Amino acid sequence: MKATSLNQINNKLKNIPDDFLKDIISYLDFIADKSNTKDWAIGLSGKDFKLIAKGTEDIKTGKTHTHSAAMRKITSHINSKK
């Protein structure tokens, strides 16, 4: 990172109340972790890949449901558990 960028960040941090430092550090950790992850799929298991492949095949063969149909089914299931 360029020194000018670090100076800009440092100057902005000086004006932020101490109460927010923990949040800022957490956010910086999040960004650092996110930037180290090149591809979200790296963390998927073999089972996850099989499920994705099955879903892709279902889409190709027309085995899909509309959003409203899925919502009706989910609502019915939830209501049956009450």
PDB file of N, CA, C and O in Angstrom, chain B, residues numbered from 101:
ATOM      1  N   MET B 101       0.852  -1.177   0.000  1.00  0.00           N
ATOM      2  CA  MET B 101       0.000   0.000   0.000  1.00  0.00           C
ATOM      3  C   MET B 101       0.897   1.240   0.000  1.00  0.00           C
ATOM      4  O   MET B 101       1.942   1.262   0.650  1.00  0.00           O
ATOM      5  N   LYS B 102       0.484   2.246  -0.722  1.00  0.00           N
ATOM      6  CA  LYS B 102       1.258   3.469  -0.820  1.00  0.00           C
ATOM      7  C   LYS B 102       1.261   4.212   0.513  1.00  0.00           C
ATOM      8  O   LYS B 102       0.293   4.154   1.272  1.00  0.00           O
ATOM      9  N   ALA B 103       2.347   4.899   0.783  1.00  0.00           N
ATOM     10  CA  ALA B 103       2.468   5.665   2.023  1.00  0.00           C
ATOM     11  C   ALA B 103       1.391   6.739   2.122  1.00  0.00           C
ATOM     12  O   ALA B 103       0.888   7.015   3.211  1.00  0.00           O
ATOM     13  N   THR B 104       1.032   7.352   0.981  1.00  0.00           N
ATOM     14  CA  THR B 104      -0.008   8.393   1.014  1.00  0.00           C
ATOM     15  C   THR B 104      -1.348   7.807   1.451  1.00  0.00           C
ATOM     16  O   THR B 104      -2.089   8.448   2.196  1.00  0.00           O
ATOM     17  N   SER B 105      -1.665   6.593   0.995  1.00  0.00           N
ATOM     18  CA  SER B 105      -2.906   5.941   1.392  1.00  0.00           C
ATOM     19  C   SER B 105      -2.907   5.638   2.880  1.00  0.00           C
ATOM     20  O   SER B 105      -3.907   5.859   3.562  1.00  0.00           O
ATOM     21  N   LEU B 106      -1.793   5.134   3.383  1.00  0.00           N
ATOM     22  CA  LEU B 106      -1.682   4.844   4.811  1.00  0.00           C
ATOM     23  C   LEU B 106      -1.800   6.119   5.639  1.00  0.00           C
ATOM     24  O   LEU B 106      -2.416   6.116   6.706  1.00  0.00           O
ATOM     25  N   ASN B 107      -1.214   7.204   5.151  1.00  0.00           N
ATOM     26  CA  ASN B 107      -1.323   8.485   5.862  1.00  0.00           C
ATOM     27  C   ASN B 107      -2.767   8.972   5.891  1.00  0.00           C
ATOM     28  O   ASN B 107      -3.228   9.479   6.914  1.00  0.00           O
ATOM     29  N   GLN B 108      -3.485   8.825   4.782  1.00  0.00           N
ATOM     30  CA  GLN B 108      -4.893   9.233   4.731  1.00  0.00           C
ATOM     31  C   GLN B 108      -5.723   8.423   5.729  1.00  0.00           C
ATOM     32  O   GLN B 108      -6.549   8.977   6.454  1.00  0.00           O
ATOM     33  N   ILE B 109      -5.499   7.125   5.759  1.00  0.00           N
ATOM     34  CA  ILE B 109      -6.224   6.267   6.694  1.00  0.00           C
ATOM     35  C   ILE B 109      -5.882   6.643   8.125  1.00  0.00           C
ATOM     36  O   ILE B 109      -6.768   6.760   8.972  1.00  0.00           O
ATOM     37  N   ASN B 110      -4.612   6.829   8.391  1.00  0.00           N
ATOM     38  CA  ASN B 110      -4.156   7.184   9.738  1.00  0.00           C
ATOM     39  C   ASN B 110      -4.772   8.508  10.192  1.00  0.00           C
ATOM     40  O   ASN B 110      -5.195   8.635  11.341  1.00  0.00           O
ATOM     41  N   ASN B 111      -4.824   9.488   9.298  1.00  0.00           N
ATOM     42  CA  ASN B 111      -5.413  10.779   9.650  1.00  0.00           C
ATOM     43  C   ASN B 111      -6.903  10.653   9.963  1.00  0.00           C
ATOM     44  O   ASN B 111      -7.404  11.295  10.886  1.00  0.00           O
ATOM     45  N   LYS B 112      -7.596   9.836   9.203  1.00  0.00           N
ATOM     46  CA  LYS B 112      -9.024   9.628   9.467  1.00  0.00           C
ATOM     47  C   LYS B 112      -9.239   8.908  10.795  1.00  0.00           C
ATOM     48  O   LYS B 112     -10.161   9.234  11.543  1.00  0.00           O
ATOM     49  N   LEU B 113      -8.381   7.926  11.082  1.00  0.00           N
ATOM     50  CA  LEU B 113      -8.508   7.177  12.333  1.00  0.00           C
ATOM     51  C   LEU B 113      -8.296   8.061  13.561  1.00  0.00           C
ATOM     52  O   LEU B 113      -8.898   7.837  14.611  1.00  0.00           O
ATOM     53  N   LYS B 114      -7.445   9.056  13.417  1.00  0.00           N
ATOM     54  CA  LYS B 114      -7.176   9.961  14.541  1.00  0.00           C
ATOM     55  C   LYS B 114      -8.423  10.730  14.970  1.00  0.00           C
ATOM     56  O   LYS B 114      -8.527  11.149  16.123  1.00  0.00           O
ATOM     57  N   ASN B 115      -9.370  10.918  14.050  1.00  0.00           N
ATOM     58  CA  ASN B 115     -10.572  11.695  14.339  1.00  0.00           C
ATOM     59  C   ASN B 115     -11.757  10.840  14.801  1.00  0.00           C
ATOM     60  O   ASN B 115     -12.831  11.369  15.086  1.00  0.00           O
ATOM     61  N   ILE B 116     -11.565   9.549  14.874  1.00  0.00           N
ATOM     62  CA  ILE B 116     -12.658   8.656  15.267  1.00  0.00           C
ATOM     63  C   ILE B 116     -12.574   8.399  16.774  1.00  0.00           C
ATOM     64  O   ILE B 116     -11.497   8.129  17.305  1.00  0.00           O
ATOM     65  N   PRO B 117     -13.722   8.485  17.460  1.00  0.00           N
ATOM     66  CA  PRO B 117     -13.722   8.230  18.908  1.00  0.00           C
ATOM     67  C   PRO B 117     -13.241   6.813  19.241  1.00  0.00           C
ATOM     68  O   PRO B 117     -13.452   5.872  18.476  1.00  0.00           O
ATOM     69  N   ASP B 118     -12.600   6.691  20.383  1.00  0.00           N
ATOM     70  CA  ASP B 118     -12.058   5.400  20.818  1.00  0.00           C
ATOM     71  C   ASP B 118     -13.130   4.312  20.912  1.00  0.00           C
ATOM     72  O   ASP B 118     -12.829   3.127  20.770  1.00  0.00           O
ATOM     73  N   ASP B 119     -14.364   4.712  21.148  1.00  0.00           N
ATOM     74  CA  ASP B 119     -15.457   3.738  21.274  1.00  0.00           C
ATOM     75  C   ASP B 119     -15.621   2.892  20.007  1.00  0.00           C
ATOM     76  O   ASP B 119     -16.149   1.781  20.066  1.00  0.00           O
ATOM     77  N   PHE B 120     -15.179   3.407  18.885  1.00  0.00           N
ATOM     78  CA  PHE B 120     -15.360   2.712  17.615  1.00  0.00           C
ATOM     79  C   PHE B 120     -14.144   1.885  17.193  1.00  0.00           C
ATOM     80  O   PHE B 120     -14.195   1.191  16.177  1.00  0.00           O
ATOM     81  N   LEU B 121     -13.064   1.947  17.950  1.00  0.00           N
ATOM     82  CA  LEU B 121     -11.836   1.261  17.540  1.00  0.00           C
ATOM     83  C   LEU B 121     -12.022  -0.251  17.408  1.00  0.00           C
ATOM     84  O   LEU B 121     -11.508  -0.863  16.473  1.00  0.00           O
ATOM     85  N   LYS B 122     -12.756  -0.848  18.347  1.00  0.00           N
ATOM     86  CA  LYS B 122     -12.989  -2.291  18.276  1.00  0.00           C
ATOM     87  C   LYS B 122     -13.732  -2.651  16.994  1.00  0.00           C
ATOM     88  O   LYS B 122     -13.409  -3.644  16.344  1.00  0.00           O
ATOM     89  N   ASP B 123     -14.736  -1.834  16.629  1.00  0.00           N
ATOM     90  CA  ASP B 123     -15.486  -2.082  15.396  1.00  0.00           C
ATOM     91  C   ASP B 123     -14.595  -1.932  14.167  1.00  0.00           C
ATOM     92  O   ASP B 123     -14.688  -2.715  13.222  1.00  0.00           O
ATOM     93  N   ILE B 124     -13.746  -0.938  14.187  1.00  0.00           N
ATOM     94  CA  ILE B 124     -12.847  -0.706  13.050  1.00  0.00           C
ATOM     95  C   ILE B 124     -11.878  -1.869  12.894  1.00  0.00           C
ATOM     96  O   ILE B 124     -11.644  -2.338  11.780  1.00  0.00           O
ATOM     97  N   ILE B 125     -11.318  -2.332  13.992  1.00  0.00           N
ATOM     98  CA  ILE B 125     -10.381  -3.462  13.938  1.00  0.00           C
ATOM     99  C   ILE B 125     -11.089  -4.713  13.428  1.00  0.00           C
ATOM    100  O   ILE B 125     -10.533  -5.455  12.618  1.00  0.00           O
ATOM    101  N   SER B 126     -12.308  -4.948  13.898  1.00  0.00           N
ATOM    102  CA  SER B 126     -13.082  -6.105  13.412  1.00  0.00           C
ATOM    103  C   SER B 126     -13.332  -5.997  11.915  1.00  0.00           C
ATOM    104  O   SER B 126     -13.221  -6.983  11.187  1.00  0.00           O
ATOM    105  N   TYR B 127     -13.672  -4.790  11.459  1.00  0.00           N
ATOM    106  CA  TYR B 127     -13.928  -4.598  10.032  1.00  0.00           C
ATOM    107  C   TYR B 127     -12.651  -4.799   9.212  1.00  0.00           C
ATOM    108  O   TYR B 127     -12.693  -5.397   8.137  1.00  0.00           O
ATOM    109  N   LEU B 128     -11.548  -4.315   9.701  1.00  0.00           N
ATOM    110  CA  LEU B 128     -10.278  -4.508   8.991  1.00  0.00           C
ATOM    111  C   LEU B 128      -9.912  -5.988   8.918  1.00  0.00           C
ATOM    112  O   LEU B 128      -9.411  -6.460   7.898  1.00  0.00           O
ATOM    113  N   ASP B 129     -10.167  -6.723  10.013  1.00  0.00           N
ATOM    114  CA  ASP B 129      -9.930  -8.167  10.006  1.00  0.00           C
ATOM    115  C   ASP B 129     -10.813  -8.844   8.964  1.00  0.00           C
ATOM    116  O   ASP B 129     -10.363  -9.733   8.242  1.00  0.00           O
ATOM    117  N   PHE B 130     -12.080  -8.417   8.889  1.00  0.00           N
ATOM    118  CA  PHE B 130     -13.011  -8.973   7.905  1.00  0.00           C
ATOM    119  C   PHE B 130     -12.505  -8.729   6.485  1.00  0.00           C
ATOM    120  O   PHE B 130     -12.502  -9.639   5.656  1.00  0.00           O
ATOM    121  N   ILE B 131     -12.080  -7.503   6.211  1.00  0.00           N
ATOM    122  CA  ILE B 131     -11.591  -7.163   4.868  1.00  0.00           C
ATOM    123  C   ILE B 131     -10.334  -7.968   4.538  1.00  0.00           C
ATOM    124  O   ILE B 131     -10.183  -8.461   3.420  1.00  0.00           O
ATOM    125  N   ALA B 132      -9.431  -8.098   5.516  1.00  0.00           N
ATOM    126  CA  ALA B 132      -8.198  -8.849   5.279  1.00  0.00           C
ATOM    127  C   ALA B 132      -8.513 -10.308   4.979  1.00  0.00           C
ATOM    128  O   ALA B 132      -7.921 -10.903   4.079  1.00  0.00           O
ATOM    129  N   ASP B 133      -9.446 -10.885   5.733  1.00  0.00           N
ATOM    130  CA  ASP B 133      -9.829 -12.270   5.502  1.00  0.00           C
ATOM    131  C   ASP B 133     -10.490 -12.431   4.130  1.00  0.00           C
ATOM    132  O   ASP B 133     -10.210 -13.381   3.400  1.00  0.00           O
ATOM    133  N   LYS B 134     -11.366 -11.489   3.799  1.00  0.00           N
ATOM    134  CA  LYS B 134     -12.074 -11.540   2.515  1.00  0.00           C
ATOM    135  C   LYS B 134     -11.079 -11.424   1.350  1.00  0.00           C
ATOM    136  O   LYS B 134     -11.239 -12.098   0.332  1.00  0.00           O
ATOM    137  N   SER B 135     -10.076 -10.592   1.491  1.00  0.00           N
ATOM    138  CA  SER B 135      -9.117 -10.404   0.402  1.00  0.00           C
ATOM    139  C   SER B 135      -8.196 -11.610   0.242  1.00  0.00           C
ATOM    140  O   SER B 135      -7.614 -11.810  -0.824  1.00  0.00           O
ATOM    141  N   ASN B 136      -8.062 -12.411   1.294  1.00  0.00           N
ATOM    142  CA  ASN B 136      -7.218 -13.611   1.211  1.00  0.00           C
ATOM    143  C   ASN B 136      -7.951 -14.792   0.591  1.00  0.00           C
ATOM    144  O   ASN B 136      -7.327 -15.776   0.194  1.00  0.00           O
ATOM    145  N   THR B 137      -9.268 -14.699   0.508  1.00  0.00           N
ATOM    146  CA  THR B 137     -10.057 -15.775  -0.068  1.00  0.00           C
ATOM    147  C   THR B 137     -10.257 -15.493  -1.552  1.00  0.00           C
ATOM    148  O   THR B 137     -11.029 -14.612  -1.931  1.00  0.00           O
ATOM    149  N   LYS B 138      -9.561 -16.240  -2.371  1.00  0.00           N
ATOM    150  CA  LYS B 138      -9.616 -16.016  -3.816  1.00  0.00           C
ATOM    151  C   LYS B 138     -10.930 -16.508  -4.409  1.00  0.00           C
ATOM    152  O   LYS B 138     -11.511 -15.853  -5.275  1.00  0.00           O
ATOM    153  N   ASP B 139     -11.393 -17.652  -3.945  1.00  0.00           N
ATOM    154  CA  ASP B 139     -12.593 -18.251  -4.519  1.00  0.00           C
ATOM    155  C   ASP B 139     -13.409 -18.869  -3.392  1.00  0.00           C
ATOM    156  O   ASP B 139     -12.914 -19.727  -2.661  1.00  0.00           O
ATOM    157  N   TRP B 140     -14.656 -18.435  -3.249  1.00  0.00           N
ATOM    158  CA  TRP B 140     -15.488 -18.938  -2.160  1.00  0.00           C
ATOM    159  C   TRP B 140     -15.697 -20.439  -2.256  1.00  0.00           C
ATOM    160  O   TRP B 140     -15.973 -21.084  -1.245  1.00  0.00           O
ATOM    161  N   ALA B 141     -15.574 -21.004  -3.434  1.00  0.00           N
ATOM    162  CA  ALA B 141     -15.824 -22.430  -3.625  1.00  0.00           C
ATOM    163  C   ALA B 141     -14.713 -23.305  -3.042  1.00  0.00           C
ATOM    164  O   ALA B 141     -14.891 -24.515  -2.904  1.00  0.00           O
ATOM    165  N   ILE B 142     -13.587 -22.715  -2.706  1.00  0.00           N
ATOM    166  CA  ILE B 142     -12.475 -23.496  -2.160  1.00  0.00           C
ATOM    167  C   ILE B 142     -12.886 -24.215  -0.883  1.00  0.00           C
ATOM    168  O   ILE B 142     -12.436 -25.328  -0.614  1.00  0.00           O
ATOM    169  N   GLY B 143     -13.744 -23.570  -0.100  1.00  0.00           N
ATOM    170  CA  GLY B 143     -14.150 -24.150   1.175  1.00  0.00           C
ATOM    171  C   GLY B 143     -15.286 -25.159   1.084  1.00  0.00           C
ATOM    172  O   GLY B 143     -15.708 -25.697   2.108  1.00  0.00           O
ATOM    173  N   LEU B 144     -15.789 -25.426  -0.111  1.00  0.00           N
ATOM    174  CA  LEU B 144     -16.894 -26.368  -0.251  1.00  0.00           C
ATOM    175  C   LEU B 144     -16.412 -27.810  -0.155  1.00  0.00           C
ATOM    176  O   LEU B 144     -15.310 -28.151  -0.584  1.00  0.00           O
ATOM    177  N   SER B 145     -17.268 -28.640   0.418  1.00  0.00           N
ATOM    178  CA  SER B 145     -16.937 -30.065   0.529  1.00  0.00           C
ATOM    179  C   SER B 145     -17.358 -30.799  -0.736  1.00  0.00           C
ATOM    180  O   SER B 145     -18.025 -30.233  -1.602  1.00  0.00           O
ATOM    181  N   GLY B 146     -16.964 -32.054  -0.834  1.00  0.00           N
ATOM    182  CA  GLY B 146     -17.393 -32.881  -1.955  1.00  0.00           C
ATOM    183  C   GLY B 146     -18.909 -33.006  -1.997  1.00  0.00           C
ATOM    184  O   GLY B 146     -19.512 -33.005  -3.070  1.00  0.00           O
ATOM    185  N   LYS B 147     -19.520 -33.115  -0.817  1.00  0.00           N
ATOM    186  CA  LYS B 147     -20.983 -33.194  -0.738  1.00  0.00           C
ATOM    187  C   LYS B 147     -21.623 -31.918  -1.289  1.00  0.00           C
ATOM    188  O   LYS B 147     -22.626 -31.969  -2.001  1.00  0.00           O
ATOM    189  N   ASP B 148     -21.021 -30.765  -0.944  1.00  0.00           N
ATOM    190  CA  ASP B 148     -21.535 -29.485  -1.453  1.00  0.00           C
ATOM    191  C   ASP B 148     -21.503 -29.452  -2.979  1.00  0.00           C
ATOM    192  O   ASP B 148     -22.468 -29.025  -3.614  1.00  0.00           O
ATOM    193  N   PHE B 149     -20.402 -29.899  -3.563  1.00  0.00           N
ATOM    194  CA  PHE B 149     -20.280 -29.914  -5.029  1.00  0.00           C
ATOM    195  C   PHE B 149     -21.315 -30.844  -5.655  1.00  0.00           C
ATOM    196  O   PHE B 149     -21.875 -30.535  -6.707  1.00  0.00           O
ATOM    197  N   LYS B 150     -21.570 -31.981  -5.008  1.00  0.00           N
ATOM    198  CA  LYS B 150     -22.578 -32.910  -5.530  1.00  0.00           C
ATOM    199  C   LYS B 150     -23.963 -32.279  -5.487  1.00  0.00           C
ATOM    200  O   LYS B 150     -24.746 -32.440  -6.423  1.00  0.00           O
ATOM    201  N   LEU B 151     -24.274 -31.559  -4.405  1.00  0.00           N
ATOM    202  CA  LEU B 151     -25.568 -30.897  -4.294  1.00  0.00           C
ATOM    203  C   LEU B 151     -25.730 -29.798  -5.349  1.00  0.00           C
ATOM    204  O   LEU B 151     -26.809 -29.624  -5.914  1.00  0.00           O
ATOM    205  N   ILE B 152     -24.659 -29.069  -5.604  1.00  0.00           N
ATOM    206  CA  ILE B 152     -24.702 -28.033  -6.646  1.00  0.00           C
ATOM    207  C   ILE B 152     -24.915 -28.678  -8.015  1.00  0.00           C
ATOM    208  O   ILE B 152     -25.707 -28.187  -8.820  1.00  0.00           O
ATOM    209  N   ALA B 153     -24.215 -29.764  -8.272  1.00  0.00           N
ATOM    210  CA  ALA B 153     -24.368 -30.470  -9.550  1.00  0.00           C
ATOM    211  C   ALA B 153     -25.797 -30.993  -9.704  1.00  0.00           C
ATOM    212  O   ALA B 153     -26.374 -30.919 -10.788  1.00  0.00           O
ATOM    213  N   LYS B 154     -26.369 -31.524  -8.609  1.00  0.00           N
ATOM    214  CA  LYS B 154     -27.749 -32.024  -8.666  1.00  0.00           C
ATOM    215  C   LYS B 154     -28.708 -30.875  -8.946  1.00  0.00           C
ATOM    216  O   LYS B 154     -29.626 -31.020  -9.754  1.00  0.00           O
ATOM    217  N   GLY B 155     -28.508 -29.739  -8.292  1.00  0.00           N
ATOM    218  CA  GLY B 155     -29.362 -28.577  -8.528  1.00  0.00           C
ATOM    219  C   GLY B 155     -29.253 -28.082  -9.958  1.00  0.00           C
ATOM    220  O   GLY B 155     -30.255 -27.707 -10.566  1.00  0.00           O
ATOM    221  N   THR B 156     -28.067 -28.078 -10.489  1.00  0.00           N
ATOM    222  CA  THR B 156     -27.859 -27.656 -11.882  1.00  0.00           C
ATOM    223  C   THR B 156     -28.585 -28.604 -12.835  1.00  0.00           C
ATOM    224  O   THR B 156     -29.215 -28.168 -13.798  1.00  0.00           O
ATOM    225  N   GLU B 157     -28.489 -29.892 -12.558  1.00  0.00           N
ATOM    226  CA  GLU B 157     -29.181 -30.883 -13.393  1.00  0.00           C
ATOM    227  C   GLU B 157     -30.692 -30.718 -13.277  1.00  0.00           C
ATOM    228  O   GLU B 157     -31.404 -30.818 -14.276  1.00  0.00           O
ATOM    229  N   ASP B 158     -31.184 -30.469 -12.071  1.00  0.00           N
ATOM    230  CA  ASP B 158     -32.624 -30.239 -11.885  1.00  0.00           C
ATOM    231  C   ASP B 158     -33.101 -29.050 -12.720  1.00  0.00           C
ATOM    232  O   ASP B 158     -34.165 -29.106 -13.336  1.00  0.00           O
ATOM    233  N   ILE B 159     -32.326 -27.996 -12.736  1.00  0.00           N
ATOM    234  CA  ILE B 159     -32.691 -26.811 -13.530  1.00  0.00           C
ATOM    235  C   ILE B 159     -32.734 -27.168 -15.015  1.00  0.00           C
ATOM    236  O   ILE B 159     -33.666 -26.788 -15.725  1.00  0.00           O
ATOM    237  N   LYS B 160     -31.729 -27.896 -15.476  1.00  0.00           N
ATOM    238  CA  LYS B 160     -31.672 -28.276 -16.893  1.00  0.00           C
ATOM    239  C   LYS B 160     -32.854 -29.149 -17.295  1.00  0.00           C
ATOM    240  O   LYS B 160     -33.327 -29.070 -18.428  1.00  0.00           O
ATOM    241  N   THR B 161     -33.337 -29.989 -16.366  1.00  0.00           N
ATOM    242  CA  THR B 161     -34.428 -30.910 -16.694  1.00  0.00           C
ATOM    243  C   THR B 161     -35.797 -30.364 -16.294  1.00  0.00           C
ATOM    244  O   THR B 161     -36.800 -31.075 -16.363  1.00  0.00           O
ATOM    245  N   GLY B 162     -35.832 -29.100 -15.877  1.00  0.00           N
ATOM    246  CA  GLY B 162     -37.107 -28.465 -15.569  1.00  0.00           C
ATOM    247  C   GLY B 162     -37.696 -28.811 -14.218  1.00  0.00           C
ATOM    248  O   GLY B 162     -38.863 -28.515 -13.958  1.00  0.00           O
ATOM    249  N   LYS B 163     -36.910 -29.434 -13.350  1.00  0.00           N
ATOM    250  CA  LYS B 163     -37.395 -29.784 -12.010  1.00  0.00           C
ATOM    251  C   LYS B 163     -37.229 -28.579 -11.084  1.00  0.00           C
ATOM    252  O   LYS B 163     -36.384 -28.570 -10.189  1.00  0.00           O
ATOM    253  N   THR B 164     -38.049 -27.575 -11.324  1.00  0.00           N
ATOM    254  CA  THR B 164     -37.976 -26.345 -10.532  1.00  0.00           C
ATOM    255  C   THR B 164     -39.369 -25.980 -10.027  1.00  0.00           C
ATOM    256  O   THR B 164     -40.373 -26.538 -10.469  1.00  0.00           O
ATOM    257  N   HIS B 165     -39.409 -25.046  -9.105  1.00  0.00           N
ATOM    258  CA  HIS B 165     -40.666 -24.538  -8.549  1.00  0.00           C
ATOM    259  C   HIS B 165     -40.626 -23.015  -8.609  1.00  0.00           C
ATOM    260  O   HIS B 165     -39.564 -22.402  -8.499  1.00  0.00           O
ATOM    261  N   THR B 166     -41.788 -22.425  -8.784  1.00  0.00           N
ATOM    262  CA  THR B 166     -41.844 -20.965  -8.737  1.00  0.00           C
ATOM    263  C   THR B 166     -41.652 -20.515  -7.295  1.00  0.00           C
ATOM    264  O   THR B 166     -41.820 -21.296  -6.358  1.00  0.00           O
ATOM    265  N   HIS B 167     -41.302 -19.264  -7.135  1.00  0.00           N
ATOM    266  CA  HIS B 167     -41.123 -18.716  -5.793  1.00  0.00           C
ATOM    267  C   HIS B 167     -42.415 -18.815  -4.997  1.00  0.00           C
ATOM    268  O   HIS B 167     -42.398 -19.205  -3.830  1.00  0.00           O
ATOM    269  N   SER B 168     -43.541 -18.463  -5.626  1.00  0.00           N
ATOM    270  CA  SER B 168     -44.815 -18.489  -4.900  1.00  0.00           C
ATOM    271  C   SER B 168     -45.189 -19.924  -4.503  1.00  0.00           C
ATOM    272  O   SER B 168     -45.739 -20.134  -3.421  1.00  0.00           O
ATOM    273  N   ALA B 169     -44.906 -20.894  -5.344  1.00  0.00           N
ATOM    274  CA  ALA B 169     -45.197 -22.287  -4.999  1.00  0.00           C
ATOM    275  C   ALA B 169     -44.334 -22.743  -3.829  1.00  0.00           C
ATOM    276  O   ALA B 169     -44.815 -23.424  -2.923  1.00  0.00           O
ATOM    277  N   ALA B 170     -43.069 -22.368  -3.851  1.00  0.00           N
ATOM    278  CA  ALA B 170     -42.171 -22.722  -2.755  1.00  0.00           C
ATOM    279  C   ALA B 170     -42.621 -22.064  -1.452  1.00  0.00           C
ATOM    280  O   ALA B 170     -42.590 -22.692  -0.394  1.00  0.00           O
ATOM    281  N   MET B 171     -43.037 -20.802  -1.530  1.00  0.00           N
ATOM    282  CA  MET B 171     -43.511 -20.105  -0.330  1.00  0.00           C
ATOM    283  C   MET B 171     -44.766 -20.764   0.237  1.00  0.00           C
ATOM    284  O   MET B 171     -44.906 -20.883   1.455  1.00  0.00           O
ATOM    285  N   ARG B 172     -45.678 -21.193  -0.635  1.00  0.00           N
ATOM    286  CA  ARG B 172     -46.885 -21.883  -0.169  1.00  0.00           C
ATOM    287  C   ARG B 172     -46.515 -23.176   0.552  1.00  0.00           C
ATOM    288  O   ARG B 172     -47.066 -23.483   1.609  1.00  0.00           O
ATOM    289  N   LYS B 173     -45.590 -23.923  -0.016  1.00  0.00           N
ATOM    290  CA  LYS B 173     -45.175 -25.194   0.579  1.00  0.00           C
ATOM    291  C   LYS B 173     -44.492 -24.963   1.929  1.00  0.00           C
ATOM    292  O   LYS B 173     -44.761 -25.682   2.891  1.00  0.00           O
ATOM    293  N   ILE B 174     -43.626 -23.982   2.000  1.00  0.00           N
ATOM    294  CA  ILE B 174     -42.932 -23.671   3.250  1.00  0.00           C
ATOM    295  C   ILE B 174     -43.923 -23.193   4.307  1.00  0.00           C
ATOM    296  O   ILE B 174     -43.856 -23.615   5.461  1.00  0.00           O
ATOM    297  N   THR B 175     -44.842 -22.313   3.914  1.00  0.00           N
ATOM    298  CA  THR B 175     -45.848 -21.805   4.851  1.00  0.00           C
ATOM    299  C   THR B 175     -46.717 -22.947   5.369  1.00  0.00           C
ATOM    300  O   THR B 175     -47.019 -23.008   6.561  1.00  0.00           O
ATOM    301  N   SER B 176     -47.113 -23.837   4.488  1.00  0.00           N
ATOM    302  CA  SER B 176     -47.907 -24.982   4.885  1.00  0.00           C
ATOM    303  C   SER B 176     -47.152 -25.855   5.885  1.00  0.00           C
ATOM    304  O   SER B 176     -47.718 -26.311   6.878  1.00  0.00           O
ATOM    305  N   HIS B 177     -45.880 -26.079   5.614  1.00  0.00           N
ATOM    306  CA  HIS B 177     -45.057 -26.896   6.511  1.00  0.00           C
ATOM    307  C   HIS B 177     -44.936 -26.230   7.885  1.00  0.00           C
ATOM    308  O   HIS B 177     -45.087 -26.893   8.911  1.00  0.00           O
ATOM    309  N   ILE B 178     -44.668 -24.934   7.906  1.00  0.00           N
ATOM    310  CA  ILE B 178     -44.544 -24.205   9.178  1.00  0.00           C
ATOM    311  C   ILE B 178     -45.860 -24.267   9.944  1.00  0.00           C
ATOM    312  O   ILE B 178     -45.868 -24.517  11.149  1.00  0.00           O
ATOM    313  N   ASN B 179     -46.964 -24.041   9.255  1.00  0.00           N
ATOM    314  CA  ASN B 179     -48.264 -24.060   9.913  1.00  0.00           C
ATOM    315  C   ASN B 179     -48.609 -25.438  10.467  1.00  0.00           C
ATOM    316  O   ASN B 179     -49.299 -25.544  11.480  1.00  0.00           O
ATOM    317  N   SER B 180     -48.136 -26.486   9.811  1.00  0.00           N
ATOM    318  CA  SER B 180     -48.425 -27.851  10.285  1.00  0.00           C
ATOM    319  C   SER B 180     -47.671 -28.173  11.568  1.00  0.00           C
ATOM    320  O   SER B 180     -48.033 -29.111  12.278  1.00  0.00           O
ATOM    321  N   LYS B 181     -46.622 -27.402  11.877  1.00  0.00           N
ATOM    322  CA  LYS B 181     -45.806 -27.632  13.065  1.00  0.00           C
ATOM    323  C   LYS B 181     -46.289 -26.839  14.280  1.00  0.00           C
ATOM    324  O   LYS B 181     -45.749 -26.991  15.375  1.00  0.00           O
ATOM    325  N   LYS B 182     -47.300 -26.000  14.090  1.00  0.00           N
ATOM    326  CA  LYS B 182     -47.800 -25.172  15.193  1.00  0.00           C
ATOM    327  C   LYS B 182     -48.733 -25.942  16.084  1.00  0.00           C
ATOM    328  O   LYS B 182     -49.245 -25.396  17.061  1.00  0.00           O
TER     329      LYS B 182
END
